[in-house]
Amino acid sequence: MSPLVPLLTVSFAWFFQAFTGFGAGIFIVGVLSLFYEPKEVIVSSAVVNLAGTLLILWQNRKARVDMRLLAYLILPSVPSIYLGAYLLSLLDKHTLKLIIGVFILLLGFYDLLVQSGKLRLRLGRRSGPLAGFLGGLFAGLVGLGGPPPAVYLNQNTQDPRSFKLMLNIYFTSNILLRLLFYGVQDTLYINTEIILYSLVGIPLGVLLGSYAGGLLSGRSFKGVVSTSVLLLGALLLIL
C-alpha cells in the first residue's frame, strides 16, 4: 500500500474537522479500515487525533466558552465512553455502523430543518447530557462521536469559533478517556505506521481547513454543520 493513502486520508479528514469543527473520525476509520485492522485504526487514530484537537483549540483559544454547556456534554460522556469501549470487542461492527449511521443521518436532517427555519423544535440547553452520552458511546464504538454534540452546540451557540472551541474541548476529553478505558480493558490496539503518517497529515489538514472555515459567515457555517452531519451519516452507511 502506498504511504500516500494514510497520509492523504488523514490530511483530508483533519481539513474537514478544522473546517466544520468535527468529522475526522469517519474518514480516518472508514477509509483506513479497508487497509488495516479496524480496531487498530480506531485506537491508533485516537492517539494522534489528540494532536489535531489541540491544534484547533489553540487556533480558537480566544473564543468564548460556556462552561455549563461543556459540563452538560462532558460529564455524561464519561460512562458512555467506557460502555462503548467495552462493547467494541463484543458487538458486530456492521450492525453497529448501520444503526448509528441511520441515526446520524436523521439527526443531520433534523438540524437542517431547524437551521432553515422549517422546524421550531430546537434542542434546549438541558438536552446536553443526552448529546454528550450519545457522542461518547458512538466514539467508543465506531470512532465517530461528533454529530450529537455538534448538533447540540449548533443550536445553542452563535459564534463558529466558540462552536469549534467547545466541541474540540469535548473531543479532547473524550480521547483521553477512551485511551484510558482502552488501556484498562486491554484493548489498546496500536499501529505505529498509522500514527507516523497521521502526525504528518494532521497539521497540514488543520491549517488548510481552518483557513477555509474562516471564509464562512456565521449563518453559512450553521448550514455547513447540518449538511456535514447528514454527509457523515451517509458515509458511515457506505464505508
Contacts in CASP RR format, 6 or more apart in sequence:
PFRMAT RR
TARGET T0000
AUTHOR 0000-0000-0000
METHOD contacts of the structure
MODEL  1
MSPLVPLLTVSFAWFFQAFTGFGAGIFIVGVLSLFYEPKEVIVSSAVVNL
AGTLLILWQNRKARVDMRLLAYLILPSVPSIYLGAYLLSLLDKHTLKLII
GVFILLLGFYDLLVQSGKLRLRLGRRSGPLAGFLGGLFAGLVGLGGPPPA
VYLNQNTQDPRSFKLMLNIYFTSNILLRLLFYGVQDTLYINTEIILYSLV
GIPLGVLLGSYAGGLLSGRSFKGVVSTSVLLLGALLLIL
1 35 0 8 1.000
3 197 0 8 1.000
5 31 0 8 1.000
5 32 0 8 1.000
5 35 0 8 1.000
6 32 0 8 1.000
6 35 0 8 1.000
6 193 0 8 1.000
6 194 0 8 1.000
6 197 0 8 1.000
6 198 0 8 1.000
7 197 0 8 1.000
7 200 0 8 1.000
7 201 0 8 1.000
9 27 0 8 1.000
9 28 0 8 1.000
9 31 0 8 1.000
9 32 0 8 1.000
10 24 0 8 1.000
10 28 0 8 1.000
10 48 0 8 1.000
10 197 0 8 1.000
10 198 0 8 1.000
10 200 0 8 1.000
10 201 0 8 1.000
10 202 0 8 1.000
11 201 0 8 1.000
11 202 0 8 1.000
11 204 0 8 1.000
11 205 0 8 1.000
12 27 0 8 1.000
12 205 0 8 1.000
13 23 0 8 1.000
13 24 0 8 1.000
13 25 0 8 1.000
13 26 0 8 1.000
13 27 0 8 1.000
13 28 0 8 1.000
14 24 0 8 1.000
14 52 0 8 1.000
14 201 0 8 1.000
14 202 0 8 1.000
14 204 0 8 1.000
14 205 0 8 1.000
14 206 0 8 1.000
14 209 0 8 1.000
15 205 0 8 1.000
15 206 0 8 1.000
15 208 0 8 1.000
15 209 0 8 1.000
15 212 0 8 1.000
16 23 0 8 1.000
16 24 0 8 1.000
16 27 0 8 1.000
16 209 0 8 1.000
16 228 0 8 1.000
17 23 0 8 1.000
17 24 0 8 1.000
17 25 0 8 1.000
17 52 0 8 1.000
17 56 0 8 1.000
17 206 0 8 1.000
18 55 0 8 1.000
18 56 0 8 1.000
18 59 0 8 1.000
18 205 0 8 1.000
18 206 0 8 1.000
18 207 0 8 1.000
18 208 0 8 1.000
18 209 0 8 1.000
18 210 0 8 1.000
18 212 0 8 1.000
18 213 0 8 1.000
19 209 0 8 1.000
19 210 0 8 1.000
19 212 0 8 1.000
19 213 0 8 1.000
19 224 0 8 1.000
20 150 0 8 1.000
20 224 0 8 1.000
20 225 0 8 1.000
20 228 0 8 1.000
21 56 0 8 1.000
21 150 0 8 1.000
21 163 0 8 1.000
21 164 0 8 1.000
21 167 0 8 1.000
21 168 0 8 1.000
21 225 0 8 1.000
22 145 0 8 1.000
22 146 0 8 1.000
22 147 0 8 1.000
22 149 0 8 1.000
22 150 0 8 1.000
22 167 0 8 1.000
22 171 0 8 1.000
22 228 0 8 1.000
23 144 0 8 1.000
23 146 0 8 1.000
23 147 0 8 1.000
23 228 0 8 1.000
23 232 0 8 1.000
24 49 0 8 1.000
24 52 0 8 1.000
25 45 0 8 1.000
25 49 0 8 1.000
25 143 0 8 1.000
25 144 0 8 1.000
26 143 0 8 1.000
26 144 0 8 1.000
26 232 0 8 1.000
26 233 0 8 1.000
26 235 0 8 1.000
26 236 0 8 1.000
26 239 0 8 1.000
27 235 0 8 1.000
28 41 0 8 1.000
28 45 0 8 1.000
28 49 0 8 1.000
28 198 0 8 1.000
29 38 0 8 1.000
29 41 0 8 1.000
29 42 0 8 1.000
29 45 0 8 1.000
29 142 0 8 1.000
29 143 0 8 1.000
29 144 0 8 1.000
29 239 0 8 1.000
30 41 0 8 1.000
30 235 0 8 1.000
30 239 0 8 1.000
31 239 0 8 1.000
32 41 0 8 1.000
32 45 0 8 1.000
32 194 0 8 1.000
33 41 0 8 1.000
33 239 0 8 1.000
34 239 0 8 1.000
36 191 0 8 1.000
36 193 0 8 1.000
36 194 0 8 1.000
37 189 0 8 1.000
37 191 0 8 1.000
38 93 0 8 1.000
39 88 0 8 1.000
39 89 0 8 1.000
39 187 0 8 1.000
39 189 0 8 1.000
40 189 0 8 1.000
40 190 0 8 1.000
40 191 0 8 1.000
40 194 0 8 1.000
41 191 0 8 1.000
41 194 0 8 1.000
42 88 0 8 1.000
42 140 0 8 1.000
42 142 0 8 1.000
42 143 0 8 1.000
42 189 0 8 1.000
43 179 0 8 1.000
43 182 0 8 1.000
43 187 0 8 1.000
43 188 0 8 1.000
43 189 0 8 1.000
43 190 0 8 1.000
44 189 0 8 1.000
44 190 0 8 1.000
44 191 0 8 1.000
44 194 0 8 1.000
44 195 0 8 1.000
44 198 0 8 1.000
45 143 0 8 1.000
45 194 0 8 1.000
45 198 0 8 1.000
46 143 0 8 1.000
46 175 0 8 1.000
46 178 0 8 1.000
46 179 0 8 1.000
46 182 0 8 1.000
47 179 0 8 1.000
47 190 0 8 1.000
47 195 0 8 1.000
48 194 0 8 1.000
48 195 0 8 1.000
48 198 0 8 1.000
48 199 0 8 1.000
48 202 0 8 1.000
49 171 0 8 1.000
49 175 0 8 1.000
49 198 0 8 1.000
49 202 0 8 1.000
50 172 0 8 1.000
50 175 0 8 1.000
50 176 0 8 1.000
51 198 0 8 1.000
51 199 0 8 1.000
51 202 0 8 1.000
51 203 0 8 1.000
52 202 0 8 1.000
52 203 0 8 1.000
52 206 0 8 1.000
53 168 0 8 1.000
53 171 0 8 1.000
53 172 0 8 1.000
53 175 0 8 1.000
54 172 0 8 1.000
55 202 0 8 1.000
55 203 0 8 1.000
55 206 0 8 1.000
56 164 0 8 1.000
56 165 0 8 1.000
56 168 0 8 1.000
56 206 0 8 1.000
56 210 0 8 1.000
57 165 0 8 1.000
57 168 0 8 1.000
57 169 0 8 1.000
57 172 0 8 1.000
59 164 0 8 1.000
59 206 0 8 1.000
59 210 0 8 1.000
60 161 0 8 1.000
60 162 0 8 1.000
60 164 0 8 1.000
60 165 0 8 1.000
60 168 0 8 1.000
61 165 0 8 1.000
62 161 0 8 1.000
63 159 0 8 1.000
63 161 0 8 1.000
63 162 0 8 1.000
63 164 0 8 1.000
63 165 0 8 1.000
64 159 0 8 1.000
64 162 0 8 1.000
64 165 0 8 1.000
65 162 0 8 1.000
65 165 0 8 1.000
65 166 0 8 1.000
65 169 0 8 1.000
66 156 0 8 1.000
66 157 0 8 1.000
66 162 0 8 1.000
66 166 0 8 1.000
68 125 0 8 1.000
69 125 0 8 1.000
69 128 0 8 1.000
69 153 0 8 1.000
69 156 0 8 1.000
69 157 0 8 1.000
69 166 0 8 1.000
70 166 0 8 1.000
70 169 0 8 1.000
70 170 0 8 1.000
72 125 0 8 1.000
72 126 0 8 1.000
72 128 0 8 1.000
72 129 0 8 1.000
72 131 0 8 1.000
72 132 0 8 1.000
73 128 0 8 1.000
73 129 0 8 1.000
73 131 0 8 1.000
73 132 0 8 1.000
73 149 0 8 1.000
73 152 0 8 1.000
73 153 0 8 1.000
73 166 0 8 1.000
73 170 0 8 1.000
74 132 0 8 1.000
74 169 0 8 1.000
74 170 0 8 1.000
74 173 0 8 1.000
75 129 0 8 1.000
76 128 0 8 1.000
76 129 0 8 1.000
76 130 0 8 1.000
76 132 0 8 1.000
76 133 0 8 1.000
77 132 0 8 1.000
77 133 0 8 1.000
77 135 0 8 1.000
77 136 0 8 1.000
77 139 0 8 1.000
77 170 0 8 1.000
77 173 0 8 1.000
77 174 0 8 1.000
77 177 0 8 1.000
78 177 0 8 1.000
79 133 0 8 1.000
80 132 0 8 1.000
80 133 0 8 1.000
80 134 0 8 1.000
80 135 0 8 1.000
80 136 0 8 1.000
80 137 0 8 1.000
81 136 0 8 1.000
81 137 0 8 1.000
81 139 0 8 1.000
81 140 0 8 1.000
81 174 0 8 1.000
81 177 0 8 1.000
81 178 0 8 1.000
81 181 0 8 1.000
82 177 0 8 1.000
82 181 0 8 1.000
83 137 0 8 1.000
84 136 0 8 1.000
84 137 0 8 1.000
84 139 0 8 1.000
84 140 0 8 1.000
84 141 0 8 1.000
85 140 0 8 1.000
85 178 0 8 1.000
85 181 0 8 1.000
85 182 0 8 1.000
85 185 0 8 1.000
85 187 0 8 1.000
86 181 0 8 1.000
86 185 0 8 1.000
87 140 0 8 1.000
87 141 0 8 1.000
88 140 0 8 1.000
88 141 0 8 1.000
88 187 0 8 1.000
89 185 0 8 1.000
89 187 0 8 1.000
91 141 0 8 1.000
93 142 0 8 1.000
96 141 0 8 1.000
96 142 0 8 1.000
97 142 0 8 1.000
97 236 0 8 1.000
97 237 0 8 1.000
98 237 0 8 1.000
100 138 0 8 1.000
100 141 0 8 1.000
100 142 0 8 1.000
100 144 0 8 1.000
100 236 0 8 1.000
101 233 0 8 1.000
101 234 0 8 1.000
101 236 0 8 1.000
101 237 0 8 1.000
102 233 0 8 1.000
102 237 0 8 1.000
104 138 0 8 1.000
104 144 0 8 1.000
104 147 0 8 1.000
104 229 0 8 1.000
104 232 0 8 1.000
104 233 0 8 1.000
104 236 0 8 1.000
105 230 0 8 1.000
105 233 0 8 1.000
105 234 0 8 1.000
105 237 0 8 1.000
107 147 0 8 1.000
107 148 0 8 1.000
107 151 0 8 1.000
107 229 0 8 1.000
108 147 0 8 1.000
108 151 0 8 1.000
108 226 0 8 1.000
108 229 0 8 1.000
108 230 0 8 1.000
108 233 0 8 1.000
109 230 0 8 1.000
110 119 0 8 1.000
110 151 0 8 1.000
111 151 0 8 1.000
111 154 0 8 1.000
111 155 0 8 1.000
111 225 0 8 1.000
111 226 0 8 1.000
111 229 0 8 1.000
112 223 0 8 1.000
112 226 0 8 1.000
112 227 0 8 1.000
112 230 0 8 1.000
113 119 0 8 1.000
114 120 0 8 1.000
114 121 0 8 1.000
114 122 0 8 1.000
114 155 0 8 1.000
114 226 0 8 1.000
115 154 0 8 1.000
115 222 0 8 1.000
115 223 0 8 1.000
115 225 0 8 1.000
115 226 0 8 1.000
122 155 0 8 1.000
123 131 0 8 1.000
123 151 0 8 1.000
123 152 0 8 1.000
123 155 0 8 1.000
123 156 0 8 1.000
124 155 0 8 1.000
124 156 0 8 1.000
125 156 0 8 1.000
127 152 0 8 1.000
128 149 0 8 1.000
128 152 0 8 1.000
130 148 0 8 1.000
131 148 0 8 1.000
131 149 0 8 1.000
131 151 0 8 1.000
131 152 0 8 1.000
132 148 0 8 1.000
132 149 0 8 1.000
132 152 0 8 1.000
132 170 0 8 1.000
134 145 0 8 1.000
134 148 0 8 1.000
135 145 0 8 1.000
135 146 0 8 1.000
135 147 0 8 1.000
135 148 0 8 1.000
135 149 0 8 1.000
135 174 0 8 1.000
136 145 0 8 1.000
136 174 0 8 1.000
137 145 0 8 1.000
138 144 0 8 1.000
138 145 0 8 1.000
138 146 0 8 1.000
138 147 0 8 1.000
138 148 0 8 1.000
139 145 0 8 1.000
139 146 0 8 1.000
139 174 0 8 1.000
139 178 0 8 1.000
140 178 0 8 1.000
142 236 0 8 1.000
144 232 0 8 1.000
144 236 0 8 1.000
145 174 0 8 1.000
146 167 0 8 1.000
146 171 0 8 1.000
147 229 0 8 1.000
147 232 0 8 1.000
147 233 0 8 1.000
149 167 0 8 1.000
149 170 0 8 1.000
150 167 0 8 1.000
150 225 0 8 1.000
150 228 0 8 1.000
150 229 0 8 1.000
151 225 0 8 1.000
151 226 0 8 1.000
151 229 0 8 1.000
153 163 0 8 1.000
153 166 0 8 1.000
153 167 0 8 1.000
154 163 0 8 1.000
154 222 0 8 1.000
154 225 0 8 1.000
154 226 0 8 1.000
157 163 0 8 1.000
157 166 0 8 1.000
158 218 0 8 1.000
159 218 0 8 1.000
160 213 0 8 1.000
160 214 0 8 1.000
160 216 0 8 1.000
160 218 0 8 1.000
160 221 0 8 1.000
163 221 0 8 1.000
163 225 0 8 1.000
179 188 0 8 1.000
182 188 0 8 1.000
182 189 0 8 1.000
213 221 0 8 1.000
216 224 0 8 1.000
END
